[in-house]
Amino acid sequence: MVKRIKHLLYKWYVIFKEKKRIIDGVPLKYLFYSAQKSDVLIVGFSACSDTPQYNYVRTLKRFKTNKLFIKDFYTANKRGCFYLNGSGLNVESGVIELIRRMVNKTNSQKLIFIGSSKGGYSALNIGIHFPNANIIIGAPQYLLGNYLKQSEMKSQMDFLYTGDNGFSGCDELNDYLGNNIRLFHNNIKKIYLHYSDMEHTYSEHIVFLLDDLNKCSVSVITDVHHYTSHGDVALYYPAFLQKQIDGFLSVKEGM
């Protein structure tokens, strides 16, 4: 009963706090928290969920920085498109432009991109477009075409593989983030990567991500655990996330 009440209260809070905007034809939904004395902007991305939601809002509540959480709700099943283009919507460019406008609005000099699982993929893919980005991610997918072959991901495939701006197929989608890393790796200040070496995401995705980051000489700090269920990232990543942000804010010159 208490859990249900908390859920309803949070739902009403989001309705009250959520902002909506259209940029270049892309509808955007987001939560924004302003901190006038801060020159730091944290940008958070959604993980997969049957109901689109904002992740790690409460995890970051105590940090007195500017914070922007962007919702991914674009596919038919509302589980999200990884903030990628498809079905006639240039979602990725719309999200990047929203962040740029928020950077200008807040005069932020330091950017931190965060997310786990789908949100981790998205935080990395979007974050590398911004110079001196610090990226803190948990157990991200990497070879996205392979991942979307799962039956419950049909809605994502229908979105990403259609329209003039969509992907041609599995191989192009697999290569997409790797190609972006090779193009924009000089923008990355450091990547902080949490994962478990005992769950399937490690062998299917993270080993390939680490290899490509190493080839591009990207600095990576790893936090390795040994849980066996991918869902447990939500139990372990928040502490890692808070620890890194605490470090950034206590030694600002380290950013």
N, C-alpha and C positions, 0 to 999 in steps of 0.2 A: 504493500500500500504506500509506504513512504517513498519507495523507488518510483512508483507511478506518479505521485504528486511532484517529485523532483523533475521528472521528465516533462510533465505538463507545464511546470513553472519555467523550465528552460525553453520549451517550445514557444511560450508567450513572450519570453525575453528576446528570443531571436526575431520574432515577428516585429517587435517594437524597435530593436536595434538594427536590423538588417537594412542595408542600403541597396538600391537598384539603379543601374545605369546602363546605357547602351553606348558602346564605343565601336565605331566602324561596323555597325550592324550587328554587333555581338552583345546579347543581353548578359549583364554581369550582376551577380549577387555577392555581397561581401559584408563583413563586420569590420569596422575601423575604430581603433582606440587611439586617441591623441595624447601625447605627452609633450607639452610645449618646451620643456627644458631638456629634452633628449634629442640627440642627433643620430639616434639608432632607429631603424625600421626593421621589424621582424615581419616576414611574410610567410603565412602558413597555408598549406594545401591539404585538400580532403583525401582521406583514404576511401577505399570501397565500402559502401554501405547500402543496404536495401532502401534506406531513406537518406537522401543527401543531407549532410550535416557539416558543421565546422569542428575540426579536431584540435585538441590541445589548447583550447581557449582557457579553461580553468588551470591547466598545467602552467601557463604563462601569466596567470593573473597577477602574481606578485611583482612582476618586472615592470618598472616604470619607464617603458619605452613606447614609441609609436608601434602599433601592431595592426596588421592587415591580414584578415583571414578570408580567403576567396573560395566560394562554393563551386563544386563541379556537379552540374545537374543536367547535362545536355543530352544524354542518351535517352531512348524511349523508356528504359527501365529505371532511369534516374540514378544509376550507379556511377555515371561519369565517363568522360572520354579522355582522361589523363590530361585535360586542358590542351588537347591537340586538335588540329583542324579536321573537318569532315562535314559532309552533308550540307555544303554551302556556307558553313560558318567558319570564319578564321579566328577560332577561339584563342589559339596561342598568341597571335599578334594583339588581340583585344586585351588579354590578360597582361601582357608585357606593357602595353600602353597605359593601362590602369595603374600598374606599379610605378611607372615613370612619372605619372601625374602625382601620385602620392609622395614620391621622393621629392619632387619639386614643392609640393604643398607643405611638407614637413621640414624641408631643407635638410634631409637626412644625409649624413656623410658615411654612415656605416650600415650595411645591409646584411641581414641574416635570413636565409631561406630554410624553412623547416618542413618536415612531413615524414610519414612512414608509409611503407608499402606503396600503393598508388600515389600517395602524397609525396613519398620519397623520390619516386621517379620524376614527378612533376616539379618538385623543388629543385632538383638537379637540372632538369631540362630548361626550366625558366631561369633559374638563378645564374647559369653560366652566361647569360646575355648581359649581365651587369658587372662592370669592372670592380675588382677587389671584393667579390662576393665571398662571404663565409656561408657554407652550406652544411647543415646538420640533418642527417637523414637516417632513417631506420629501415632495414630490410627491404630495399626497393627492388621492384622488378627491373629488368634491363633489356632482355630480348623480348620485347613486347609482343611481337607477332606470335611467337611461340606461346606466350602466356595466354593470349586471347583465344587460342584454339579450344580452350575449355568450354564446355557446352553452356555454362551460365554466363559466358561473355559474348553471346551472339549479338546482343543489343549494341555492345561496343564495336564489334566488327561491322555491323550494319551502318553505324555512324561513320567510322573512320575510313571504310573502304568505298564510300560513295561520294559523289560530287566532284567537281573539277579540282577542288583543293584537297581531296582525300588521298589516301595511300593506295598504291597499285596492288599491294598484297602483303603477305607475311614477311617476305625477305626485306622489303623496303622499310617496313615498320620495325623489324629487328635491328636494322642498321641505323635508324634515325637518331637515337640519342648518342650512339658512338660517333656518328659523323658530326654531330653538334659539339661533342667534347673535343674532337680534333680541330674544329673551326674556332672555338671560343675558349680553349683551355687556358689561354693567357689571362683571361678575366678572373679566373678562380684564385682566390687567396689560399683557401684551405678547405678540404672536405673532411667532415667528421662523420664517420660511418659506423653505425651500430648494426650488428647482425648476429645470428646464431649459425655456427658451423655444423649444426645437427638437424636443421630443417631444410626442406627442399629448395627454398629460394637461394640458398648458398650455392649448391652445385649447378642449379639451372640458370642462375643470373649473376650472382655477386662475384664469383670467380672470374667471369668474363669482364665485368665492370672494373674490378681491381687490376686486371691485366691491361685494359685499355688506359686507365688512369696512370698506371706506371709507365706505359709507353709514351705518354704525353708529359711525363715528369710532373704530374700534379701531386701536391703534398696531401697525404691522407693520414688522418688519425683514426685508428680503428678501436671499437669497443666490442669484443667478441664474447658471446655467451654460448650456452650449450642446450638451450631448450629445443624441443622437437616439433612444436606446433607453431606455424607462422603467426597465428593469432596472438601468441604470447608477446609479440613485439610491443603491443599496447601496454604490457605490464613492465617491460624493461626499458624501453626507449625514453619514457618521460624523465626518469632520473638522469640519464645520460644527457638529454636535452637541457635540463635545468643546470646541470653541472657546467656544461660548456658556456651557456649564457652567463652564468655567474662569473665565470672566468673572464669573459669579454667585458663585462660591465665593471669588474673590479680593477682590471688593468686595461683601460681603454686604448692605450697606445699599442696593445697587442693586436688590435684589429687592423 
